[in-house]
């Protein structure tokens, strides 16, 4: 994904004889005219929220990869690593390892691609990583509770329950990363 300056896009469009929009788009333009046309339509339909939609699609793509990482780690630990413990404890260990590894597989590319233009990006890498973890731990707890309930109460295979839980918690995670992880960085009050 290419980072473009919105003013450069407007000037380039004007130089090519294209009509310059009366307002700047809410999204980050791509190099591809077709993608920008689609985002223009989304911007119009959603009342200027194409940027959020653009971030959501990117988040889902990256999150899909992280979900596959989560499922792979969970599967390996739960089904292939034999531990002399109960299935319940084994499930907890598999869930915790899968969650932590997938949180990092989610944070690094989302920090670099999805949320790089948001004001909260001004925080240090460590602060963003910590905030991402706080939000993701909430999502991981929800994922675990849903997965555990489906597995032990609903008798759904653990890997299927894990996949269903990941999908259900997707909107929670995206929303809270917008609200908490990458929200605007407040100014410190001046000393009186």
DRENPA-843931 format. One line per 3 residues: number of its first residue (from 1); for each residue x, y, z of N, C-alpha, C, O. Coordinates in steps of 0.2 Angstrom, whole numbers, plus 5000, padded with zeros to 4 digits. Each point is the difference from the previous one (the first is absolute). Layout:
N
NUM> X/Y/Z/X/Y/Z/X/Y/Z/X/Y/Z; ...
//
This chain:
192
1> 5004/4994/5000/4996/5006/5000/5004/5006/5000/5005/5001/5004; 4994/5004/4992/5004/5005/4999/4997/5006/5003/4994/5001/5001; 5011/5003/5002/4998/5006/5004/5000/5006/4995/5005/5001/4997
4> 4989/5002/5002/5000/5006/4995/4998/5006/5004/4996/5000/5005; 5006/5006/4993/4998/5006/5002/4994/5002/4997/5000/5000/4994; 4995/5002/5010/4993/5002/4997/5001/5006/4995/4996/5000/4995
7> 5008/5005/5007/5000/5005/4996/5004/4999/4993/4998/5002/4995; 5007/4993/5005/5003/4998/4994/4995/4997/4995/5000/5000/4994; 4995/4996/5009/4995/4996/4996/4996/5005/4997/4998/5000/4994
10> 4999/5005/5010/4996/5005/4997/5003/5004/4994/4997/5002/4995; 5010/5000/5006/5004/5004/4995/5000/4996/4994/5000/5002/4995; 5002/4991/5006/5001/4996/4994/4994/4999/4997/5000/5000/4993
13> 4994/4999/5010/4994/4999/4997/4998/5007/4996/4997/4999/4994; 5004/5006/5009/4999/5007/4996/5004/5000/4994/4998/5003/4995; 5008/4995/5005/5005/5001/4995/4998/4995/4994/5001/5001/4994
16> 4996/4993/5008/4998/4995/4995/4993/5002/4997/4997/4996/4996; 5000/5010/5006/4993/5002/4998/4995/4997/5003/4994/5001/4998; 5007/4995/5008/4995/4997/5003/4997/5005/5005/5003/5005/5002
19> 4990/4994/5000/4997/5004/5004/5003/4999/5007/5000/4995/5003; 5002/5011/5001/5002/4999/5007/4994/5000/5004/4996/5004/5000; 5004/4991/5005/4994/5000/5004/5000/5006/5005/5005/5003/5001
22> 4989/4999/5001/4999/5006/5004/5002/4999/5007/5002/5005/5003; 4999/4989/4999/5003/4999/5007/5005/4994/4999/5000/4996/4995; 5004/5004/5010/5005/4995/5000/4997/4994/5002/4996/4999/5004
25> 5007/4995/4993/4997/4994/5002/5002/4998/5007/5005/5002/5003; 4991/4994/5001/5001/4998/5006/5006/4994/5001/5002/4998/5005; 4999/4999/4989/5005/4995/5000/5007/5002/4997/5001/5005/4998
28> 5003/4990/5002/5007/5001/4998/5000/4997/4993/4999/4994/4999; 5002/5011/4996/4999/4997/4993/5006/4995/4998/5005/5000/5003; 4993/4996/4993/5005/4995/4997/5003/5002/4993/4998/5005/4998
31> 5007/4992/5000/5002/5001/4993/4995/4998/4994/5001/5002/4995; 4995/4994/5007/4995/4997/4995/4994/5004/5000/4996/5001/5005; 5002/5002/4989/4994/5004/4999/4994/4996/5002/4995/5003/5003
34> 5004/4991/4995/4994/4996/5001/4999/4999/5007/4994/5001/5003; 5011/4998/5001/4999/4999/5008/4998/5007/5002/4996/5000/5005; 5007/5005/4993/4998/5007/5002/4992/5002/4998/4997/5003/5004
37> 5001/4994/4990/4993/5001/4998/4996/4996/5005/4994/5003/5002; 5007/4991/5000/4996/4996/5004/5000/5004/5007/4995/5000/5003; 5011/5002/4999/5000/5004/5007/4996/5006/5000/4997/5002/5005
40> 5003/5002/4989/4996/5006/4999/4992/4998/5001/4997/5004/5003; 5001/4990/4994/4993/4998/5000/4999/4999/5008/4994/5002/5002; 5010/4994/5001/4999/4998/5007/5000/5007/5004/4996/5000/5005
43> 5008/5004/4994/5000/5007/5003/4994/5003/5000/4997/5003/5005; 5000/4997/4989/4993/5004/4999/4995/4996/5003/4996/5003/5004; 5004/4990/4996/4994/4996/5003/5001/5001/5007/4994/5000/5004
46> 5012/5000/4999/5000/4999/5007/5001/5007/5004/5001/5001/5006; 4998/5005/4990/5001/5006/5002/5007/5002/5003/5001/5003/5005; 5004/4995/4991/5007/5002/5002/5003/4995/5005/5005/5002/5003
49> 4993/4992/4996/5003/4995/5005/5004/4994/4996/5001/4995/5002; 5001/5007/4992/5004/4995/4996/5007/4998/5003/5002/4995/4999; 5001/5010/5005/5006/4999/5003/4999/4994/5005/5005/4996/5001
52> 4990/5004/5003/4999/4995/5005/4998/4993/4997/5003/4995/5002; 4994/5006/4992/4998/4993/4996/5007/4998/4997/5001/4994/5001; 5003/5010/4997/5007/4998/4997/5004/4997/5006/5003/4995/4998
55> 4997/5008/5008/5004/4997/5005/4997/4993/5002/5003/4996/5002; 4990/5004/4998/4997/4993/5002/5002/4995/4995/5001/4994/5003; 4999/5007/4991/5001/4995/4995/5008/4998/5001/5001/4994/5000
58> 5003/5011/5001/5007/4998/5001/5001/4996/5007/5004/4995/5000; 4992/5007/5005/5000/4997/5006/4998/4992/5000/5003/4996/5003; 4992/5003/4993/4997/4994/4999/5005/4995/4996/5001/4994/5002
61> 5002/5009/4993/5005/4996/4996/5006/4998/5005/5002/4994/5000; 5001/5011/5004/5005/4999/5004/4998/4995/5006/5003/4995/5002; 4991/5007/5000/4997/4996/5006/4999/4992/4998/5000/4996/5004
64> 4998/5004/4989/4999/4993/4998/5006/4996/5000/5000/4994/5002; 5006/5009/4996/5006/4997/5001/5002/4998/5007/5002/4995/5002; 4997/5010/5003/5001/4999/5007/4995/4994/5002/5002/4997/5005
67> 4992/5003/4993/4996/4995/5002/5002/4993/4998/5000/4995/5004; 5003/5004/4990/5003/4994/4998/5006/4998/5004/5001/4994/5002; 5003/5011/5000/5005/4999/5005/4998/4997/5006/5002/4996/5003
70> 4992/5008/5000/4997/4998/5006/4998/4992/5000/5001/4996/5004; 4995/5003/4990/4998/4993/4999/5005/4995/5000/5000/4994/5003; 5005/5008/4993/5006/4995/4999/5003/4998/5007/5002/4995/5002
73> 5000/5011/5002/5003/4999/5006/4995/4996/5005/5002/4995/5003; 4992/5007/4997/4995/4996/5005/5000/4993/4998/5000/4996/5004; 4999/5003/4989/5000/4993/4998/5006/4996/5002/4999/4994/5002
76> 5007/5009/4997/5006/4996/5001/5001/4999/5008/5001/4994/5002; 4997/5011/5002/5001/4999/5007/4995/4995/5003/5001/4996/5004; 4992/5005/4994/4995/4996/5002/5000/4993/4998/4999/4995/5004
79> 5002/5004/4990/5000/4993/4997/5006/4996/4999/5000/4994/5000; 5006/5010/5000/5006/4996/4999/5005/5000/5005/5004/4996/5001; 4996/5009/5004/5004/5000/5005/4997/4997/5006/4995/5003/5003
82> 5007/4991/4999/4997/4996/5005/5003/5003/5007/5006/5000/5001; 4989/5001/5003/5002/5003/5007/4997/4996/5005/4994/4998/4999; 5009/5000/5007/4997/4996/5005/4995/5004/5004/5001/5000/5006
85> 4994/5003/4991/4995/5005/5004/4993/4998/4997/5000/4997/4995; 4995/5006/5008/4993/4999/4998/4999/5004/4993/5004/5004/4999; 4991/4994/4998/4998/5003/4994/4998/5008/5001/5002/5004/4995
88> 4996/4997/5010/4998/5007/5002/5006/5004/5000/5001/5006/4997; 5004/4992/5007/5006/5004/5001/5004/5000/4993/5003/5005/4998; 4997/4990/4999/5003/4999/4993/4997/5005/4995/5003/5004/4997
91> 4990/4997/5004/4997/5005/4996/5002/5007/5001/5001/5004/4996; 5000/4997/5011/5002/5007/5002/5007/5002/4998/5001/5005/4997; 5003/4990/5003/5007/5001/4998/5000/5001/4992/5004/5005/4998
94> 4993/4991/4999/4999/5001/4992/4997/5007/4998/5003/5003/4996; 4992/4999/5008/4997/5006/4999/5005/5006/5001/5000/5005/4996; 5003/4995/5010/5005/5005/5002/5005/5001/4995/5002/5006/4998
97> 5002/4989/5000/5005/5000/4995/4998/5002/4993/5003/5004/4997; 4991/4994/5001/4997/5002/4994/4999/5007/5000/5001/5004/4995; 4996/4999/5010/4998/5007/5001/5006/5004/4999/5000/5005/4997
100> 5005/4994/5007/5006/5004/5001/5004/5000/4993/5002/5006/4997; 4999/4989/5000/5003/4999/4993/4996/5004/4995/5003/5004/4996; 4991/4995/5004/4996/5003/4995/4999/5008/5001/4999/5004/4996
103> 5001/4998/5011/5000/5007/5001/5006/5004/4997/4999/5005/4997; 5007/4992/5004/5006/5003/4996/4999/4999/4993/5002/5005/4996; 4996/4990/5001/4999/4999/4993/4994/5005/4997/5000/5002/4994
106> 4996/5000/5011/4995/5005/4998/5003/5007/5001/4999/5005/4996; 5004/4997/5009/5003/5006/5002/5005/5003/4995/4999/5006/4998; 5006/4990/5001/5005/5003/4995/4998/5003/4994/5001/5005/4998
109> 4995/4990/4998/4998/5003/4993/4994/5005/5001/5000/5005/4996; 4996/4995/5009/4994/5005/5000/5003/5006/5003/4998/5005/4997; 5007/4995/5007/5003/5006/5002/5004/5004/4994/4999/5006/4999
112> 5004/4990/4997/5004/5003/4994/4995/5002/4994/5001/5005/4997; 4994/4991/5002/4995/5001/4994/4994/5003/5002/4998/5006/4998; 4998/4991/5006/4993/5002/5001/4999/5006/5004/4996/5004/4998
115> 5007/4997/5007/4999/5006/5005/5006/5005/4999/5000/5004/5005; 5004/4996/4990/5006/5004/5000/4998/5008/4999/5004/5004/5002; 4990/4997/4996/4998/5007/4999/4996/5003/5006/4998/5006/4999
118> 5001/4990/5006/4996/5003/5005/5004/5003/5005/5006/4999/5001; 4991/5006/5003/5004/5004/5005/5003/4996/5005/5006/5003/5002; 4992/4992/5000/5003/4996/5006/5006/4997/4998/5004/4997/5004
121> 4998/5003/4989/5006/4997/4998/5006/5005/5002/5006/4997/5000; 4993/5009/5003/5005/5004/5003/5003/4997/5006/5005/5002/5002; 4991/4993/5001/5003/4997/5006/5006/4996/4998/5001/4998/4994
124> 5003/5000/5011/5006/4996/4999/4998/4993/4998/4994/4998/5001; 5010/4998/4996/4998/4993/4998/4998/4996/5006/4996/4996/4999; 5008/5005/5006/4999/4996/5006/4993/5002/5003/4996/4995/5002
127> 5002/5011/4998/4993/5002/5002/4995/4998/4996/4995/4997/5003; 5006/5003/4990/4995/4997/4996/4999/4993/5001/4994/4997/5000; 5012/4999/5000/5000/4993/5001/4996/4998/5007/4996/4995/5000
130> 5005/5009/5005/4997/4999/5007/4992/5001/4999/4997/4996/5002; 5001/5009/4995/4993/5002/4999/4997/4995/4996/4994/4998/5001; 5010/5000/4993/4997/4994/4996/4999/4994/5004/4995/4997/4999
133> 5010/5001/5005/4999/4994/5004/4994/5001/5005/4996/4995/5001; 5003/5011/5002/4995/5000/5005/4993/4999/4996/4996/4996/5003; 5003/5007/4992/4994/4999/4996/4999/4993/4998/4995/4997/5000
136> 5011/5000/4997/5000/4993/4997/4999/4995/5006/4997/4995/4999; 5005/5007/5007/4999/4995/5006/4993/5000/5001/4997/4994/5002; 4999/5011/4998/4993/5000/5001/4997/4996/4994/4995/4996/5002
139> 5007/5005/4992/4997/4996/4995/5002/4992/5001/4996/4996/4998; 5010/5003/5004/5002/4993/5001/4996/4997/5006/4998/4994/4999; 5000/5010/5006/4996/4997/5005/4993/4998/4997/4998/4995/5002
142> 5000/5010/4994/4993/4998/4997/5000/4994/4996/4996/4996/5000; 5010/5004/4996/5001/4994/4995/5000/4994/5004/4997/4995/4999; 5007/5005/5007/5001/4994/5004/4993/4998/5003/4998/4994/5000
145> 4998/5011/5003/4994/4998/5003/4995/4997/4995/4997/4995/5001; 5003/5008/4993/4995/4997/4995/5003/4993/4997/4996/4996/5000; 5010/5004/4999/5003/4993/4998/4999/4995/5005/4998/4994/4999
148> 5003/5008/5007/5000/4995/5006/4993/4998/5001/4998/4994/5001; 4997/5011/4999/4993/4998/5000/4997/4996/4995/4997/4995/5001; 5005/5006/4993/4998/4996/4994/5003/4993/5001/4997/4995/4998
151> 5009/5005/5004/5004/4993/5000/4997/4996/5006/4998/4994/4999; 5002/5009/5007/4998/4996/5006/4993/5000/5001/4997/4995/5004; 4999/5009/4994/4993/5000/5001/4996/4998/4994/4995/4997/5001
154> 5007/5005/4993/4997/4999/4994/5003/4994/4997/4997/4998/4994; 5008/4999/5008/5003/4994/4997/5002/5001/4993/5000/4995/4996; 5002/5011/5002/5003/5002/4993/5007/4998/5001/5004/5001/5005
157> 4999/4996/4989/5007/4999/5000/5004/5007/5002/4998/5005/4997; 5007/4994/5006/5004/5006/5003/5002/5005/4994/5000/5006/5001; 5003/4991/4994/5003/5004/4995/4994/5004/4996/5001/5005/4998
160> 4993/4992/5001/4994/5003/4997/4998/5006/5005/4998/5005/4998; 5002/4993/5008/4998/5005/5005/5004/5006/5000/4998/5006/5001; 5009/4993/4999/5005/5005/5000/4999/5005/4994/5000/5006/5000
163> 4999/4991/4994/4999/5003/4994/4993/5005/5000/5000/5006/4998; 4995/4991/5005/4994/5004/5001/5001/5005/5005/4997/5006/4998; 5006/4993/5007/5001/5006/5005/5005/5005/4997/4998/5006/5001
166> 5007/4993/4995/5004/5005/4997/4996/5004/4995/5000/5006/5000; 4995/4991/4997/4996/5004/4995/4995/5005/5004/4999/5006/4998; 4998/4991/5007/4996/5004/5005/5003/5006/5003/4997/5005/5001
169> 5009/4994/5001/5004/5006/5003/5003/5005/4996/5003/5005/5002; 4997/4994/4991/5003/5004/4996/4998/5007/5000/5004/5005/5001; 4990/4997/5000/4997/5007/5000/5002/5003/5007/5002/5006/5000
172> 4998/4990/5005/5002/5003/5007/5007/5002/4999/5002/5006/5002; 5003/4990/4995/5007/5002/5000/5001/5006/4996/5003/5005/5002; 4994/4995/4992/5001/5006/4995/4997/5006/5003/5004/5005/5000
175> 4990/4995/5003/4998/5006/5004/5004/5003/5005/5001/5006/5001; 5001/4989/5003/5004/5002/5006/5007/5003/4998/5003/5004/5004; 5000/4993/4991/5006/5003/4998/4999/5007/4997/5005/5004/5001
178> 4990/4997/4996/4998/5007/4998/4999/5005/5006/5003/5005/5000; 4993/4992/5005/4998/5004/5006/5006/5001/5005/5001/5006/5002; 5003/4989/4999/5005/5000/5005/5007/5000/4997/5004/5005/5002
181> 4998/4990/4994/5007/5000/4998/5003/5005/4996/5005/5003/5002; 4991/5000/4993/5002/5005/4996/4996/5006/5000/5001/5004/4995; 4996/4997/5011/4996/5007/5000/5005/5006/5000/5006/4999/5001
184> 4991/5007/4999/5004/5006/5000/5004/5000/5006/4998/4998/5006; 5009/5004/4994/5004/5001/5005/4998/5007/5003/5001/5005/4997; 4997/4995/5010/4998/5006/5003/5007/5004/5002/5005/4998/5001
187> 4994/5009/4999/5005/5004/5001/5001/5001/5008/4995/5000/5003; 5011/5000/4999/5001/5001/5008/4998/5007/5002/5002/5005/4996; 4994/4996/5009/4998/5007/5002/5007/5004/5002/5004/4997/5003
190> 4996/5009/4996/5005/5005/5002/5000/5001/5007/4995/5000/5003; 5011/5000/5000/5001/5001/5007/4998/5008/5002/5002/5004/4996; 4993/4997/5009/4998/5006/5001/5005/5004/5005/4998/5005/5002
//
